[in-house]
Amino acid sequence: GMVKATNLMSLLSGCSSLKTIDLSPLSKMVKVESLYSLVSACSNLTSVDLSPLSGMVEVTDLSYFLYGCERLTSIDLRPLSGMIKVTDLSDLLCNCTKLKYILIANTTPWPISTYTFYNTNSCPIYVPDELVETYKTATNWIYQSSRIKPMSDFSTDFPDI
């Protein structure tokens, strides 16, 4: 049944009462190609563990994935680093206005758009140490260059995490 699903578009969109979301039921859906708006407009969501999605290496669409999650205080995108086929990241975290940090582990920067990180509290974006310069100069990442920091700074900046 659902294991063969390729599109989880808007699955949890607008679930404004949820403070946390358990994505583990989705972990076997490795054929998924679209996570468009998966948890968008979940206005009370404070955190989300994305590790259950780590097997979804066929994903091409992450647009509006966490759009408008205005109480989300941090986001760890490292579990999604196997999603190397992603072509659409528009508005990925747009209007997540309370973010304190974003963590990313991709060895090649995703092809972000102008609005991927729009209105995200100008929080730091931590990337692998050896790729800081790569990220700072990549297409559209250049506009985020002042926010891009080495992952090794993360533990220093947030010692209690």
VOGU-771798 format. One record per residue (C-alpha): residue number from 1; z, y, x; residue in one letter. Coordinates in nm, 2 decimals, decimal comma, padded with zeros to 4 digits. Each point is the difference from the previous one (the first is absolute). Example, Ala and Ser with C-alpha at 12.3 -4.5 7.8 and 13.67 -1.06 7.14 Angstrom:
2
<pt i="1" up="00,78" north="-00,45" east="01,23" aa="A"/>
<pt i="2" up="-00,07" north="00,34" east="00,14" aa="S"/>
% end
This chain:
161
<pt i="1" up="00,00" north="00,00" east="00,00" aa="G"/>
<pt i="2" up="00,12" north="00,32" east="00,15" aa="M"/>
<pt i="3" up="-00,02" north="-00,13" east="00,36" aa="V"/>
<pt i="4" up="-00,37" north="00,05" east="-00,02" aa="K"/>
<pt i="5" up="00,03" north="00,36" east="-00,12" aa="A"/>
<pt i="6" up="-00,21" north="00,24" east="00,21" aa="T"/>
<pt i="7" up="00,11" north="00,33" east="-00,18" aa="N"/>
<pt i="8" up="00,35" north="00,11" east="-00,06" aa="L"/>
<pt i="9" up="-00,10" north="00,35" east="-00,11" aa="M"/>
<pt i="10" up="00,28" north="00,20" east="-00,16" aa="S"/>
<pt i="11" up="00,21" north="-00,31" east="-00,04" aa="L"/>
<pt i="12" up="00,33" north="00,19" east="00,02" aa="L"/>
<pt i="13" up="-00,13" north="00,35" east="-00,05" aa="S"/>
<pt i="14" up="00,23" north="00,24" east="-00,19" aa="G"/>
<pt i="15" up="00,30" north="-00,23" east="00,00" aa="C"/>
<pt i="16" up="00,21" north="00,31" east="00,02" aa="S"/>
<pt i="17" up="00,34" north="-00,18" east="-00,07" aa="S"/>
<pt i="18" up="-00,02" north="-00,23" east="00,30" aa="L"/>
<pt i="19" up="00,22" north="00,09" east="00,30" aa="K"/>
<pt i="20" up="-00,11" north="-00,30" east="00,20" aa="T"/>
<pt i="21" up="-00,30" north="-00,23" east="-00,04" aa="I"/>
<pt i="22" up="-00,01" north="-00,37" east="00,12" aa="D"/>
<pt i="23" up="-00,35" north="-00,07" east="00,11" aa="L"/>
<pt i="24" up="00,07" north="-00,35" east="00,11" aa="S"/>
<pt i="25" up="-00,17" north="-00,16" east="-00,31" aa="P"/>
<pt i="26" up="-00,33" north="00,14" east="00,14" aa="L"/>
<pt i="27" up="00,04" north="-00,16" east="00,34" aa="S"/>
<pt i="28" up="-00,24" north="-00,29" east="-00,06" aa="K"/>
<pt i="29" up="-00,28" north="00,22" east="-00,13" aa="M"/>
<pt i="30" up="-00,19" north="00,01" east="00,33" aa="V"/>
<pt i="31" up="-00,34" north="00,06" east="-00,16" aa="K"/>
<pt i="32" up="00,09" north="00,34" east="-00,13" aa="V"/>
<pt i="33" up="-00,25" north="00,28" east="00,09" aa="E"/>
<pt i="34" up="00,13" north="00,29" east="-00,20" aa="S"/>
<pt i="35" up="00,36" north="00,14" east="00,00" aa="L"/>
<pt i="36" up="-00,12" north="00,32" east="-00,16" aa="Y"/>
<pt i="37" up="00,29" north="00,18" east="-00,16" aa="S"/>
<pt i="38" up="00,22" north="-00,31" east="00,03" aa="L"/>
<pt i="39" up="00,33" north="00,18" east="-00,02" aa="V"/>
<pt i="40" up="-00,11" north="00,36" east="-00,07" aa="S"/>
<pt i="41" up="00,20" north="00,24" east="-00,20" aa="A"/>
<pt i="42" up="00,32" north="-00,21" east="00,02" aa="C"/>
<pt i="43" up="00,20" north="00,32" east="00,00" aa="S"/>
<pt i="44" up="00,35" north="-00,16" east="00,05" aa="N"/>
<pt i="45" up="-00,10" north="-00,25" east="00,27" aa="L"/>
<pt i="46" up="00,21" north="00,07" east="00,31" aa="T"/>
<pt i="47" up="-00,12" north="-00,28" east="00,22" aa="S"/>
<pt i="48" up="-00,25" north="-00,28" east="00,01" aa="V"/>
<pt i="49" up="-00,04" north="-00,30" east="00,23" aa="D"/>
<pt i="50" up="-00,37" north="-00,06" east="00,06" aa="L"/>
<pt i="51" up="00,04" north="-00,32" east="00,21" aa="S"/>
<pt i="52" up="-00,10" north="-00,23" east="-00,29" aa="P"/>
<pt i="53" up="-00,34" north="00,16" east="00,02" aa="L"/>
<pt i="54" up="-00,05" north="-00,08" east="00,36" aa="S"/>
<pt i="55" up="-00,24" north="-00,29" east="-00,07" aa="G"/>
<pt i="56" up="-00,24" north="00,21" east="-00,20" aa="M"/>
<pt i="57" up="-00,25" north="00,04" east="00,29" aa="V"/>
<pt i="58" up="-00,30" north="00,04" east="-00,23" aa="E"/>
<pt i="59" up="00,12" north="00,33" east="-00,14" aa="V"/>
<pt i="60" up="-00,26" north="00,28" east="00,02" aa="T"/>
<pt i="61" up="00,15" north="00,25" east="-00,25" aa="D"/>
<pt i="62" up="00,35" north="00,15" east="00,05" aa="L"/>
<pt i="63" up="-00,08" north="00,33" east="-00,18" aa="S"/>
<pt i="64" up="00,28" north="00,15" east="-00,21" aa="Y"/>
<pt i="65" up="00,21" north="-00,30" east="00,11" aa="F"/>
<pt i="66" up="00,33" north="00,19" east="-00,01" aa="L"/>
<pt i="67" up="-00,12" north="00,32" east="-00,14" aa="Y"/>
<pt i="68" up="00,26" north="00,22" east="-00,16" aa="G"/>
<pt i="69" up="00,31" north="-00,21" east="00,09" aa="C"/>
<pt i="70" up="00,19" north="00,32" east="00,02" aa="E"/>
<pt i="71" up="00,34" north="-00,16" east="00,08" aa="R"/>
<pt i="72" up="-00,12" north="-00,23" east="00,27" aa="L"/>
<pt i="73" up="00,20" north="00,09" east="00,31" aa="T"/>
<pt i="74" up="-00,19" north="-00,21" east="00,26" aa="S"/>
<pt i="75" up="-00,29" north="-00,24" east="00,02" aa="I"/>
<pt i="76" up="-00,06" north="-00,28" east="00,25" aa="D"/>
<pt i="77" up="-00,37" north="-00,07" east="00,00" aa="L"/>
<pt i="78" up="00,03" north="-00,24" east="00,30" aa="R"/>
<pt i="79" up="-00,03" north="-00,32" east="-00,22" aa="P"/>
<pt i="80" up="-00,34" north="00,13" east="-00,10" aa="L"/>
<pt i="81" up="-00,14" north="00,01" east="00,35" aa="S"/>
<pt i="82" up="-00,21" north="-00,31" east="-00,06" aa="G"/>
<pt i="83" up="-00,20" north="00,19" east="-00,26" aa="M"/>
<pt i="84" up="-00,27" north="00,09" east="00,24" aa="I"/>
<pt i="85" up="-00,28" north="00,00" east="-00,26" aa="K"/>
<pt i="86" up="00,15" north="00,30" east="-00,19" aa="V"/>
<pt i="87" up="-00,26" north="00,28" east="-00,06" aa="T"/>
<pt i="88" up="00,16" north="00,20" east="-00,27" aa="D"/>
<pt i="89" up="00,34" north="00,16" east="00,06" aa="L"/>
<pt i="90" up="-00,04" north="00,31" east="-00,20" aa="S"/>
<pt i="91" up="00,33" north="00,13" east="-00,14" aa="D"/>
<pt i="92" up="00,18" north="-00,30" east="00,14" aa="L"/>
<pt i="93" up="00,33" north="00,18" east="00,02" aa="L"/>
<pt i="94" up="-00,10" north="00,33" east="-00,16" aa="C"/>
<pt i="95" up="00,29" north="00,19" east="-00,17" aa="N"/>
<pt i="96" up="00,27" north="-00,22" east="00,14" aa="C"/>
<pt i="97" up="00,20" north="00,32" east="00,06" aa="T"/>
<pt i="98" up="00,33" north="-00,15" east="00,12" aa="K"/>
<pt i="99" up="-00,12" north="-00,21" east="00,29" aa="L"/>
<pt i="100" up="00,21" north="00,01" east="00,32" aa="K"/>
<pt i="101" up="-00,24" north="-00,21" east="00,20" aa="Y"/>
<pt i="102" up="-00,31" north="-00,23" east="-00,01" aa="I"/>
<pt i="103" up="-00,03" north="-00,31" east="00,23" aa="L"/>
<pt i="104" up="-00,34" north="-00,14" east="00,09" aa="I"/>
<pt i="105" up="-00,09" north="-00,28" east="00,23" aa="A"/>
<pt i="106" up="-00,38" north="-00,02" east="-00,02" aa="N"/>
<pt i="107" up="-00,17" north="-00,04" east="00,34" aa="T"/>
<pt i="108" up="-00,30" north="00,18" east="-00,13" aa="T"/>
<pt i="109" up="00,07" north="00,31" east="-00,22" aa="P"/>
<pt i="110" up="-00,09" north="-00,05" east="-00,36" aa="W"/>
<pt i="111" up="-00,29" north="00,23" east="-00,12" aa="P"/>
<pt i="112" up="00,22" north="00,24" east="-00,18" aa="I"/>
<pt i="113" up="-00,12" north="00,29" east="-00,22" aa="S"/>
<pt i="114" up="00,12" north="00,36" east="-00,03" aa="T"/>
<pt i="115" up="00,23" north="-00,09" east="-00,28" aa="Y"/>
<pt i="116" up="00,15" north="-00,33" east="00,13" aa="T"/>
<pt i="117" up="00,32" north="00,17" east="00,11" aa="F"/>
<pt i="118" up="-00,03" north="00,31" east="-00,21" aa="Y"/>
<pt i="119" up="00,33" north="00,16" east="-00,10" aa="N"/>
<pt i="120" up="00,22" north="-00,26" east="00,17" aa="T"/>
<pt i="121" up="00,27" north="00,24" east="00,13" aa="N"/>
<pt i="122" up="-00,17" north="00,04" east="00,34" aa="S"/>
<pt i="123" up="00,21" north="-00,30" east="00,11" aa="C"/>
<pt i="124" up="-00,06" north="-00,17" east="00,33" aa="P"/>
<pt i="125" up="-00,25" north="-00,28" east="00,01" aa="I"/>
<pt i="126" up="00,10" north="-00,26" east="00,26" aa="Y"/>
<pt i="127" up="-00,27" north="-00,21" east="00,16" aa="V"/>
<pt i="128" up="-00,01" north="-00,25" east="00,29" aa="P"/>
<pt i="129" up="00,09" north="00,19" east="00,32" aa="D"/>
<pt i="130" up="-00,31" north="-00,08" east="00,19" aa="E"/>
<pt i="131" up="-00,22" north="00,13" east="-00,29" aa="L"/>
<pt i="132" up="00,15" north="00,34" east="-00,05" aa="V"/>
<pt i="133" up="-00,29" north="00,18" east="00,16" aa="E"/>
<pt i="134" up="-00,25" north="-00,23" east="-00,18" aa="T"/>
<pt i="135" up="00,15" north="00,09" east="-00,34" aa="Y"/>
<pt i="136" up="00,03" north="00,37" east="00,08" aa="K"/>
<pt i="137" up="-00,37" north="00,03" east="00,07" aa="T"/>
<pt i="138" up="-00,14" north="-00,25" east="-00,26" aa="A"/>
<pt i="139" up="-00,21" north="00,13" east="-00,29" aa="T"/>
<pt i="140" up="00,22" north="00,19" east="-00,26" aa="N"/>
<pt i="141" up="00,31" north="-00,11" east="00,19" aa="W"/>
<pt i="142" up="-00,05" north="00,31" east="00,22" aa="I"/>
<pt i="143" up="00,13" north="00,20" east="-00,30" aa="Y"/>
<pt i="144" up="00,33" north="-00,20" east="00,02" aa="Q"/>
<pt i="145" up="00,02" north="00,02" east="00,38" aa="S"/>
<pt i="146" up="00,32" north="00,20" east="00,01" aa="S"/>
<pt i="147" up="00,17" north="-00,27" east="-00,21" aa="R"/>
<pt i="148" up="-00,11" north="-00,30" east="00,20" aa="I"/>
<pt i="149" up="00,28" north="-00,14" east="00,23" aa="K"/>
<pt i="150" up="00,05" north="-00,31" east="00,21" aa="P"/>
<pt i="151" up="00,19" north="-00,29" east="-00,17" aa="M"/>
<pt i="152" up="00,25" north="00,00" east="00,28" aa="S"/>
<pt i="153" up="00,12" north="00,34" east="-00,12" aa="D"/>
<pt i="154" up="00,08" north="-00,14" east="-00,34" aa="F"/>
<pt i="155" up="00,33" north="-00,16" east="00,08" aa="S"/>
<pt i="156" up="00,11" north="00,32" east="00,18" aa="T"/>
<pt i="157" up="-00,10" north="00,22" east="-00,29" aa="D"/>
<pt i="158" up="00,17" north="-00,22" east="-00,25" aa="F"/>
<pt i="159" up="00,28" north="-00,17" east="00,18" aa="P"/>
<pt i="160" up="00,18" north="-00,13" east="-00,31" aa="D"/>
<pt i="161" up="-00,30" north="-00,19" east="-00,13" aa="I"/>
% end
